[in-house]
């Protein structure tokens, strides 16, 4: 009996270390066709048989001890996935949040969606915004951690159109629009209060590399509105609403911690933010990566 139990335990340990399972082998034609579909905006361009299977226990962490550091590391993903129960859409914008669960200190990192990354099991590098299509948000976490030397274990993904409902629930968001943005939205330039549909339209006014920037601006405006409207008492109701609109591996306690950490920021001035830069080809210099890690883990100030 003891031998049987020991054998089962050994098998469980070995299984937990099995690497992510790659999808079917790619031939040249299938790969080129998929890449073309990804770039064209076609929905669900990667068939299930070719997706990379990865579990939570297989997600790479540069520093596993980070799990017990008292910080909550979350990737915020705005996607075009129509069914959040089967989240394999493009990552239209991606941010990494690092929240101190005791002090509420909040750091926000914007990542360039067009950054090129390596994914095991794929024949060539792809843009960061396409990783989710090949394996879902856990593959995004694994890729980010390997490429950037991070230890992000939690994600929260939301369909970009779901922002409309959230924004309307808090009474709109106030943004300062450039002349170009105002013209595209058929609004006046300067400070404007946007409805939910207008906020989503604002998010979609992105050029090649400003998707994460607009996502961050809208997120900050949304939290500012909630804070100034005295909605702290209604935060739990908002959490309940969000649970039906997102895909996440956050626990309920972690979601509450995250929301209240945001609401506790005075006029959002307590949020330190940093934007990782990539060149026109999507390459990130090592110096930029070091600055990124220093910002998240070394206590650097906002830039």
N, C-alpha and C positions, 0 to 999 in steps of 0.2 A: 504493500500500500504506500509506504514511504517512498519507494522508488518511483511509483506511478506519479505521485504528487510532485516529486523533484523533476521528473521528465516534463510534466505539464508546465511547471514554472520556467524551466529552461527554454521550452518552445515559445512561451509568451515573451520572454526577454529577447529572444532572437528575432521574433516577428516585429517587435517594436523598433529594431534597428535595420529592418529591411528598407532600402532606399525607395524613393518614390517610383512608382511603376510607370514607365513611359507608355504612350499610346502606340498604335501600330507604326511600323517602319514607314518612313516617308519616301516615296519615289519623287523624282524631280517634278513631274507633271502635277501630282497632287499637292506638292508644296507650293508651287508657283500659283496654282489656282486658288489655294487658301489665302495666300498673301494678297492676291488681287482682290479677293472678296473682303478681306479685312480692311484694305485701303479704300474700298468703294463704299463701305458702310453697310454692307449686306448683313441682315440679322442672322445670328447663330451660325457663323461661317465655319466653325470647327465641329465636325461630327463627333458624337460621343465616343465612338470606337477609337478616335485618334487623340482623345484628351489624356492628360497625364494625371494619374491617380495618386493622391497624396493625402495622408491623414495628419491630424494635429500633432501627434507624437513624432512625425517625420519632419516637421518644419525645423529648418536649421536655425540655431541661435548662436550668435558669435560669443555670447557670454551667458551660459545657462543660469548663473547665479543672479542674473538680472531679475529673474522670476521672484526672488525673495528680497528685492532691494527696497520695496515700498513704493516703487514707481509703477504706474500703469502705462504701457506702451500700446497705442492703438493706431492702426492704419484706417483713415477715413477715405472711402472710395465712392465717387460719384460714377455710376455706370449707366449704360443704355440697355441693360437687361430688362426685358419686359416682365419676366416672371422671377421674382426675387427668391422663390423657393428652389429655382434652378438657375443660380447666378453664374452665367458664363459670358456676360456681355463685356464690351470694351470699358476700360477704366478711363472715363473722360477727364477725370481729375483725381489726383491722389495726394493726400496729406498724411503726415505722421504726427500724432499727438503724444506727448509725454507728460503725464500728470502725476505729481506727488500726492499720494493718497492721504497724507497727514497734513501737509501745509497748503495744498491746493495750487502749488506752483505749476504753471502751465507753459509748455513749450510747443510750438507749432512749426513743423517743417514742410515746406512746399517742394514737391518733386516734379521735374519736367516730364510730362507725359510722353514726349518723343525721345527720351533717353534710351539708347540701345542697351540691351541686357542679354546675357547668356542664360539659356534654360536647358538643363540636361534633358536629352530626348528629342531636341529639335535640331534640324540640320544647319541652322544659321541663327545669328542674333536677330532679335525682334525688338520692336519698340515696347517700352514699359506698359503703355496703354493696352497692348494686345495680350499680355501675359494671362489675364483673367480668362480670356477666351479659351486658352489651352488647358486650364486646370482649376479655375475658380480662385477665390480669394486666398485659400491656403497656399496655393502655388505662388501667388503674388507676395505673400509674406516670406516664403522660402527664398524667392528670387531677390527681394529687397535686402534681406538679411545677408545673403551670400555676396551680393554685389556691393553693398554699402557697409558691411561689417556691423550690422545692427542686430538687435534682439527683440524684434516686435512679434508678439505672440497673439495679439488680438486684432480683429478687424471689424469694421462696421460699414457695410455697403448699402447704398440707397439709389434707387432709380432717380435720375435727374428730374423727371416729371413729378415725382412725389414731393419735391420741394414746394410746389405750388400750394398743396394742401397745408403743409406746415407753415408757410409764410402767411397764408390767409388766416390761420388759426391764431397767430399772434398779432394780427392787425396790420400786416405789411412790414416792409423793411425800408429804411432810409439809406440811400446811396448817393454818392456824388458822381455824376456822369460826365464823361468827356463829351465834346461836341460830336465826335464820331459815334459814340455809344448812344447819345441822345437821339441823333438822327436815325440810327438804325432801329431804335425802339419807338420812334415817333413821339418823343417826349422832349421837354425843354432841357437844355444843358444845366449843369449845376446840381444842387441838392434836390432830390426827388424821392417821394415815397412810392415804392413799387408794390403792386399787388402780387399774388402768387404767380400768375401767368407771366407777368412782366419780369419777375425775378428769374423765372426759368428761361425766358427769352434772353435775359442778360447773361446767364450762364452759357448759353449756346452761341453767344457772340464772340467766341474765342478764335484767336488766330493760332498759328502753329504751336506756340509755347506759352500761352497764358491761361490755359484751362485751370490749372491748380491755383493761380493767382486769383481768378474770379471766384472760384470755389471758396477760397480763404476769405476774401472780402465779403462775400454773401454770408458765410458762417458767422463772421464777426458782427455783421450788421444784425443778423438774426438774434444772436445772443445779447447784443446791446439793447434790442427792442424788448426782449423778454425781461432783462434786468430793469430797464427804466419803467416798464409797465407794471412793476410789482408782481410779476408772475412766478416768483419763487414758490409760492404756495401751490401753484398749479403745475409745478415741474413734474410731479409724479404722474399727473394726468397726461402730460405730454409724453412722458416715457411710455405709458401704456399705449398711446396712439402710435408712437414710433415703432414699437415692437411689431406692429402689423404692416409696416411699410419698409422694413429693412431686412437685411440678412446679416447676422452677426454671431460671433462666438463669445461675446461678452456675457457674463452672468448678470442677473438682475442687480445684484449689489454693486457690480462694477459700473453698470449703466448709471445707477443713481449717483455714485461717486463722481463719474465723468460729467454728468449734467450739472450737478451742484458746484463742481469745481469751475465750470464755465460761468455759471450764474454768479459766482462769488467774485468774479473779476470786475473791478471798479471801472466802468466805462471801457472795458477791454484793455486798459493800460497795463494790466498785470500779465498779459500774454506776451511772451517773448517769441518772436518769429524769425525764421530764416528761410531763404530760398536757394536751393541747390541749383547751380547753373550748369548747363551743358552747351557744347558748341553746336553749330548748324548741322553737323552730322550725328548729333546725339551722344557724343563722347564727353565724359566727365573727367577732368583732370584730377590727379591724385591729391593735389593741394586743396581742391574744392571738397573732395571726400573727407580729408582730414579736418577741414573747417566744419563740415557737416557733423561729423562725429563729436568734435569738441563742443559744438553748440548743444547737441542733445545730451551728452554724458559728462562734459567737462565744465559746465557752468558758464559758458560764454554768453555774453549779452546778446540782445536782439540786433538784427541788422536789417 
